[in-house]
Amino acid sequence: MVRATACGVIMARKTNTQAKKRTKPKASEAAQRFMKLVSYFSYQQGPRPQTKGLTNFTFFAGAGFSKSWDPKAPIGSELFKLKSDVIEQVADVGALARMFGLNAFDEITPDQLRQIVYQIDMYERYPDVRSRYVDEQNLRMFRGALRAAVMDRYEKITNLNYFDTAMSKFPLTSPTRQQQDILSFFRHLHSRIDGSQGPAEGVRTHFITTNYDFVVETILDNIVAPDDSLFLYTYRGFTPKQIINEPNMVPVHEHWLVQHLLKINGGFEILRRGEDYVLDYSMRPSEAVMSEPPILMLASREQDYSDPYFKTVFPKVVRLMRDTTVLVIVGYSLPQDDALIRFFLRQFAEEPEDGRGKVIFYIGPGTDQEKRTVLEEVFPSMAREKAPRLITYNDGFDAFAAECLPLADPNFN
């Protein structure tokens, strides 16, 4: 699946540099500022290059990020409108009606799903309150059915980009113009880091996401060469024992070679087997998903993050946020009731002094004032101390990437 020969690459990893040339839109102030930061923190070329060290650029990706890549990708509560037929494989209509108030002919609404997940969480947490015919086993079956239903719902809205074992790649045939722009954008960032002359230096990109899908993996796997793999360079916050039914080739990453991909809400590919976790990006039938469900944090009236996965990944998110200099928030509205996400963001600059020299780019629909109001709630020092510095962009990430490309230094492509 993954070729171990890629482990010996220098920091300027092999890249696929093919890109179609075309007229690009005029760059906004946000795009200009971003590319100036990329240039400033990049490793330097020439006879007397100035040493810069490693600088973390972290992309905090919400549903809008996937929407920029795939216009059909679900946003908001769209993913959580479920059919009850999957759950009916666990219990008959009468039992579902008594337990959860479900009707066989009705769709499960996002609010109903929150209540169902909350009820299951309470039954698991407090066995004494379980009803007569509820036990550990059928609770697991119910939870597996819900996760299978969410995965099935995603597939009905748009298609997951499953890993192609024959190619040893996440396939990407006939990418759209927007996808080409996004690939070129990250390919350029990927080229702004080097370790061939000693300690690694330059721009290093990381991802924190609330999304379950494989969009980030597809991007990262297609900016390296066809015979290379993102799995050699990507740390998930935990170490999977297997990746797509193959042993993990890199159980311990080297600091100078690694980027983070941390999924706060779990992912369709993350499976728990005993005490271990595996990454399975293959297409599985619904029955297999139900019997071995992915780790997903579903919407609930009170989120339960007691699974060991979250206890492992959350500290990594906090550490990465604190080690980040440039934070790019993409496609996330940051509602007031999403306290956990706001907590994670606050780690970027917990105190006014922490925010000095740090920059936030907030990308997505809306106005400058709306974005500023939201982030000033997260970072009270932003209004008083102007730290961290905020730069807004009121359009999709695909448009932002397209505006950045004409400003990219051709010496690094």
C-alpha positions as CSV (number, residue, x, y, z in Angstrom):
1,M,0.0,0.0,0.0
2,V,2.6,2.6,1.2
3,R,6.1,2.5,-0.2
4,A,8.7,2.7,2.6
5,T,11.3,4.1,0.2
6,A,9.7,7.5,0.7
7,C,10.9,7.6,4.3
8,G,14.3,8.9,3.3
9,V,13.1,12.0,1.5
10,I,14.4,15.5,2.4
11,M,12.0,18.0,3.7
12,A,11.3,19.3,0.2
13,R,9.3,16.2,-0.5
14,K,8.5,15.0,-4.0
15,T,5.6,17.0,-5.4
16,N,3.4,16.8,-8.4
17,T,3.9,20.1,-10.0
18,Q,1.5,19.8,-12.9
19,A,-1.0,22.7,-12.9
20,K,-2.9,24.4,-15.7
21,K,-2.1,28.0,-16.3
22,R,-5.0,30.5,-16.6
23,T,-6.0,34.0,-15.7
24,K,-6.5,34.5,-12.0
25,P,-8.7,36.9,-10.1
26,K,-7.3,40.1,-8.6
27,A,-5.9,39.3,-5.1
28,S,-7.8,40.7,-2.1
29,E,-6.0,42.3,0.8
30,A,-6.4,39.1,2.8
31,A,-4.7,37.0,0.1
32,Q,-1.9,39.5,-0.2
33,R,-1.3,39.5,3.6
34,F,-1.4,35.7,3.7
35,M,1.2,35.2,1.0
36,K,3.4,37.9,2.5
37,L,3.4,35.8,5.7
38,V,4.2,32.7,3.7
39,S,7.1,34.4,2.1
40,Y,8.4,35.8,5.4
41,F,8.3,32.5,7.2
42,S,9.5,30.4,4.3
43,Y,12.9,28.9,4.3
44,Q,15.3,31.2,2.4
45,Q,17.3,30.5,-0.8
46,G,20.5,32.1,-2.0
47,P,24.2,32.2,-0.9
48,R,23.5,33.6,2.6
49,P,20.0,32.5,3.6
50,Q,18.5,33.8,6.8
51,T,17.6,30.9,9.2
52,K,13.8,31.1,10.1
53,G,13.1,27.8,11.9
54,L,9.8,26.0,11.6
55,T,6.6,28.1,11.7
56,N,3.2,26.3,12.1
57,F,0.3,27.4,9.8
58,T,-2.7,25.5,11.1
59,F,-6.0,25.2,9.1
60,F,-9.1,24.8,11.3
61,A,-11.5,23.3,8.9
62,G,-15.3,23.2,9.3
63,A,-18.0,22.0,6.9
64,G,-17.4,25.0,4.7
65,F,-13.9,23.7,3.9
66,S,-15.3,20.5,2.4
67,K,-18.0,22.5,0.7
68,S,-15.3,24.5,-1.1
69,W,-13.8,21.2,-2.3
70,D,-17.1,19.5,-3.1
71,P,-20.2,21.8,-3.6
72,K,-22.4,18.8,-2.7
73,A,-20.9,18.3,0.7
74,P,-23.4,18.7,3.6
75,I,-23.3,21.7,5.9
76,G,-25.2,22.6,9.0
77,S,-27.6,19.9,10.2
78,E,-28.1,18.5,6.7
79,L,-26.0,15.4,7.5
80,F,-28.2,14.5,10.6
81,K,-31.5,14.1,8.8
82,L,-31.7,10.3,8.9
83,K,-34.0,7.5,7.8
84,S,-35.1,5.2,10.6
85,D,-34.8,2.0,8.4
86,V,-31.2,1.4,9.4
87,I,-32.1,1.5,13.1
88,E,-35.0,-0.9,12.4
89,Q,-32.4,-3.5,11.7
90,V,-31.6,-3.4,15.5
91,A,-35.2,-3.2,16.9
92,D,-38.7,-3.4,15.5
93,V,-41.0,-0.5,15.0
94,G,-42.9,-1.0,18.3
95,A,-39.7,-1.0,20.4
96,L,-38.3,2.1,18.7
97,A,-41.6,3.9,19.2
98,R,-41.6,3.1,22.9
99,M,-37.9,3.9,23.5
100,F,-37.4,6.9,21.3
101,G,-40.8,7.9,20.0
102,L,-39.9,7.1,16.4
103,N,-42.3,6.3,13.7
104,A,-41.3,3.9,10.9
105,F,-42.5,6.4,8.3
106,D,-40.9,9.5,9.7
107,E,-37.5,10.9,9.1
108,I,-35.3,11.3,12.2
109,T,-34.7,15.0,12.6
110,P,-31.5,16.5,13.9
111,D,-33.3,17.4,17.2
112,Q,-34.6,13.9,17.5
113,L,-31.1,12.5,16.9
114,R,-29.7,14.7,19.7
115,Q,-32.3,13.4,22.1
116,I,-31.7,9.7,21.0
117,V,-27.9,10.1,21.4
118,Y,-28.4,11.8,24.8
119,Q,-30.6,9.0,25.9
120,I,-28.1,6.3,24.8
121,D,-25.3,8.2,26.6
122,M,-27.3,8.4,29.8
123,Y,-28.1,4.6,29.6
124,E,-24.4,3.9,29.1
125,R,-23.2,6.3,31.8
126,Y,-25.8,5.3,34.5
127,P,-26.8,1.6,34.1
128,D,-29.3,1.9,37.0
129,V,-31.6,4.1,34.9
130,R,-31.8,1.7,32.0
131,S,-35.3,0.4,31.1
132,R,-36.1,-3.3,31.4
133,Y,-34.8,-4.5,28.0
134,V,-31.8,-2.2,27.5
135,D,-28.3,-3.6,28.2
136,E,-24.7,-3.0,27.2
137,Q,-25.0,-5.0,24.0
138,N,-28.0,-3.5,22.4
139,L,-26.8,0.0,23.3
140,R,-23.7,-0.7,21.3
141,M,-25.9,-2.0,18.5
142,F,-28.1,1.2,18.6
143,R,-25.0,3.4,18.5
144,G,-23.5,1.4,15.6
145,A,-26.8,1.7,13.7
146,L,-26.8,5.5,14.2
147,R,-23.3,5.9,13.0
148,A,-24.0,3.6,10.0
149,A,-27.0,5.8,9.2
150,V,-24.9,9.0,9.3
151,M,-22.3,7.4,7.0
152,D,-25.1,6.2,4.7
153,R,-26.6,9.7,4.7
154,Y,-23.3,11.2,3.7
155,E,-23.0,8.8,0.8
156,K,-26.5,9.7,-0.4
157,I,-25.7,13.4,-0.4
158,T,-22.3,13.1,-2.0
159,N,-19.7,10.4,-2.4
160,L,-16.8,9.6,0.0
161,N,-13.5,9.4,-1.8
162,Y,-12.4,6.0,-0.7
163,F,-8.7,4.9,-0.9
164,D,-7.8,3.0,-4.1
165,T,-5.6,0.1,-3.0
166,A,-4.6,-0.6,-6.6
167,M,-3.2,2.9,-7.0
168,S,-2.1,3.3,-3.3
169,K,-3.7,6.7,-3.5
170,F,-6.9,8.7,-2.8
171,P,-8.1,8.9,-6.4
172,L,-8.7,12.3,-8.0
173,T,-9.8,12.1,-11.7
174,S,-10.8,15.2,-13.6
175,P,-10.5,17.7,-10.7
176,T,-12.6,20.8,-11.1
177,R,-11.0,24.3,-11.4
178,Q,-11.7,24.9,-7.7
179,Q,-10.1,21.7,-6.7
180,Q,-7.0,22.4,-8.9
181,D,-6.7,25.8,-7.2
182,I,-6.9,24.3,-3.8
183,L,-4.3,21.7,-4.7
184,S,-2.0,24.3,-6.1
185,F,-2.4,26.4,-3.0
186,F,-1.4,23.6,-0.6
187,R,1.3,22.3,-3.0
188,H,2.9,25.7,-2.8
189,L,2.8,25.8,1.0
190,H,4.2,22.2,0.9
191,S,7.2,23.5,-1.0
192,R,8.0,26.3,1.5
193,I,9.7,24.0,4.0
194,D,13.2,22.4,3.7
195,G,15.5,20.2,5.8
196,S,18.2,19.4,3.3
197,Q,20.8,21.9,4.7
198,G,20.5,20.9,8.4
199,P,17.6,21.6,10.8
200,A,14.3,21.9,9.1
201,E,12.9,25.4,8.5
202,G,10.0,27.1,6.8
203,V,6.3,26.9,6.7
204,R,4.6,23.8,8.0
205,T,0.9,23.2,7.5
206,H,-1.4,21.3,9.8
207,F,-5.1,20.5,9.9
208,I,-7.6,20.4,12.7
209,T,-11.1,19.6,11.5
210,T,-14.6,18.9,12.7
211,N,-15.4,16.9,9.5
212,Y,-15.8,13.2,9.3
213,D,-14.9,12.9,5.5
214,F,-11.7,12.3,3.5
215,V,-11.3,15.7,1.9
216,V,-8.1,16.7,3.7
217,E,-6.6,13.2,3.1
218,T,-7.4,13.5,-0.6
219,I,-5.7,16.9,-0.8
220,L,-2.6,15.9,1.1
221,D,-2.2,12.7,-0.9
222,N,-2.4,14.5,-4.2
223,I,0.1,17.2,-3.5
224,V,2.9,14.6,-3.1
225,A,4.2,12.5,-6.0
226,P,2.3,9.6,-7.4
227,D,4.7,7.1,-5.7
228,D,4.6,8.9,-2.4
229,S,1.9,8.8,0.4
230,L,0.5,11.2,3.0
231,F,0.6,8.4,5.5
232,L,4.3,8.7,5.8
233,Y,4.1,12.3,7.0
234,T,0.8,12.7,8.8
235,Y,0.3,12.3,12.5
236,R,-3.3,11.7,13.6
237,G,-3.0,12.4,17.3
238,F,-2.9,8.7,17.9
239,T,-1.0,5.9,16.3
240,P,-3.1,3.5,14.3
241,K,-2.0,-0.1,14.4
242,Q,-3.1,-0.6,10.8
243,I,-3.8,1.6,7.8
244,I,-6.2,0.0,5.3
245,N,-5.4,-3.5,6.4
246,E,-1.6,-2.9,6.2
247,P,0.8,-2.5,9.2
248,N,1.5,1.1,10.0
249,M,4.8,1.9,8.3
250,V,5.6,4.9,10.6
251,P,4.6,4.1,14.2
252,V,6.8,7.0,15.4
253,H,7.1,10.2,13.4
254,E,10.1,12.4,13.2
255,H,9.4,16.1,14.1
256,W,11.0,17.5,11.0
257,L,9.0,15.3,8.7
258,V,5.5,15.4,10.1
259,Q,2.2,17.3,9.8
260,H,-0.9,16.9,11.9
261,L,-4.4,15.9,10.9
262,L,-6.5,16.0,14.0
263,K,-10.2,15.1,13.7
264,I,-12.0,16.5,16.7
265,N,-15.3,14.7,16.1
266,G,-13.8,11.5,14.9
267,G,-13.9,10.2,11.3
268,F,-15.6,7.7,9.0
269,E,-12.2,5.8,8.8
270,I,-11.4,5.6,12.5
271,L,-12.2,2.2,14.0
272,R,-11.5,0.8,17.4
273,R,-10.4,-2.8,17.7
274,G,-9.8,-3.9,21.2
275,E,-7.3,-1.5,22.7
276,D,-6.1,-0.4,19.3
277,Y,-7.3,1.9,16.6
278,V,-7.1,1.3,12.8
279,L,-7.7,3.6,9.8
280,D,-9.9,1.9,7.2
281,Y,-10.6,4.0,4.2
282,S,-12.3,1.2,2.2
283,M,-15.9,1.0,1.2
284,R,-17.8,-1.3,3.7
285,P,-21.4,-2.6,3.5
286,S,-23.9,-1.2,6.0
287,E,-23.9,-4.4,8.0
288,A,-20.1,-4.2,8.5
289,V,-20.3,-0.5,9.5
290,M,-23.0,-1.4,12.1
291,S,-21.0,-4.2,13.6
292,E,-17.7,-2.2,13.6
293,P,-18.8,1.4,13.6
294,P,-16.4,4.3,13.1
295,I,-15.6,6.7,16.0
296,L,-18.0,9.6,15.4
297,M,-19.1,12.3,17.9
298,L,-22.8,12.6,17.0
299,A,-24.9,15.7,17.9
300,S,-26.3,15.3,21.4
301,R,-27.9,17.5,24.1
302,E,-24.8,16.8,26.2
303,Q,-21.7,15.6,24.4
304,D,-20.0,12.6,25.8
305,Y,-16.2,12.6,25.0
306,S,-15.4,9.7,27.3
307,D,-14.1,7.5,24.4
308,P,-10.3,7.0,24.7
309,Y,-9.9,8.4,21.2
310,F,-11.0,11.9,22.3
311,K,-8.9,11.7,25.5
312,T,-5.9,11.0,23.3
313,V,-6.6,13.6,20.5
314,F,-7.8,16.6,22.5
315,P,-4.4,17.3,24.3
316,K,-2.7,17.1,20.8
317,V,-5.2,19.8,19.6
318,V,-4.4,22.0,22.5
319,R,-0.6,21.6,22.0
320,L,-0.8,22.3,18.3
321,M,-2.9,25.4,18.8
322,R,-0.4,26.8,21.3
323,D,2.5,26.1,18.9
324,T,0.7,27.8,15.9
325,T,1.7,31.2,14.6
326,V,-0.8,31.6,11.7
327,L,-4.3,30.2,12.3
328,V,-6.7,29.9,9.3
329,I,-10.3,29.3,10.3
330,V,-12.2,28.0,7.2
331,G,-15.9,27.4,6.9
332,Y,-16.9,27.4,10.6
333,S,-19.5,29.8,12.1
334,L,-18.4,29.3,15.7
335,P,-21.9,29.3,17.3
336,Q,-22.1,30.3,21.0
337,D,-23.2,26.9,22.1
338,D,-20.2,25.2,20.6
339,A,-18.1,25.7,23.8
340,L,-15.6,23.0,23.0
341,I,-14.5,24.4,19.7
342,R,-14.2,27.9,21.2
343,F,-12.1,26.4,24.0
344,F,-9.7,24.9,21.5
345,L,-9.4,28.1,19.6
346,R,-8.7,30.0,22.8
347,Q,-5.6,27.9,23.3
348,F,-4.1,29.7,20.2
349,A,-3.8,32.8,22.4
350,E,-5.0,32.2,26.0
351,E,-3.6,35.5,27.3
352,P,-3.0,38.8,25.5
353,E,0.8,38.2,25.6
354,D,0.3,34.9,23.8
355,G,-1.4,36.6,20.9
356,R,1.4,39.0,20.1
357,G,3.0,38.1,16.8
358,K,0.2,35.7,15.9
359,V,-2.4,36.1,13.1
360,I,-5.8,34.7,12.5
361,F,-7.4,34.5,9.0
362,Y,-11.1,33.9,9.2
363,I,-12.5,32.7,5.8
364,G,-16.1,32.1,4.9
365,P,-19.4,33.8,4.1
366,G,-20.5,36.8,6.2
367,T,-19.2,40.2,7.0
368,D,-16.0,41.6,8.6
369,Q,-18.0,42.8,11.6
370,E,-19.7,39.5,12.1
371,K,-16.4,37.6,12.1
372,R,-14.8,40.1,14.4
373,T,-17.7,40.0,16.9
374,V,-17.5,36.2,17.1
375,L,-13.7,36.1,17.6
376,E,-13.7,38.9,20.1
377,E,-15.9,36.7,22.2
378,V,-13.3,33.9,22.0
379,F,-10.3,36.3,22.4
380,P,-11.3,39.2,24.6
381,S,-7.8,40.7,24.2
382,M,-8.4,41.1,20.5
383,A,-10.5,44.3,20.9
384,R,-8.2,45.8,23.6
385,E,-4.7,44.7,22.6
386,K,-5.2,44.0,18.8
387,A,-3.7,40.6,19.6
388,P,-4.0,38.2,18.0
389,R,-4.3,40.1,14.7
390,L,-7.5,39.3,12.7
391,I,-7.7,39.3,8.9
392,T,-11.1,38.4,7.3
393,Y,-12.1,37.1,4.0
394,N,-15.8,36.9,3.1
395,D,-16.0,34.2,0.5
396,G,-15.3,30.5,0.1
397,F,-11.9,29.0,0.5
398,D,-11.7,28.0,-3.1
399,A,-11.9,31.7,-4.1
400,F,-9.3,32.6,-1.5
401,A,-6.9,29.9,-2.8
402,A,-7.4,31.2,-6.4
403,E,-6.5,34.8,-5.3
404,C,-3.3,33.6,-3.5
405,L,-1.9,31.6,-6.5
406,P,-0.7,34.6,-8.6
407,L,1.2,35.8,-5.6
408,A,3.1,32.5,-5.1
409,D,6.8,32.8,-5.6
410,P,7.6,30.7,-8.7
411,N,11.0,29.7,-7.3
412,F,9.2,27.4,-4.8
413,N,6.9,25.6,-7.3
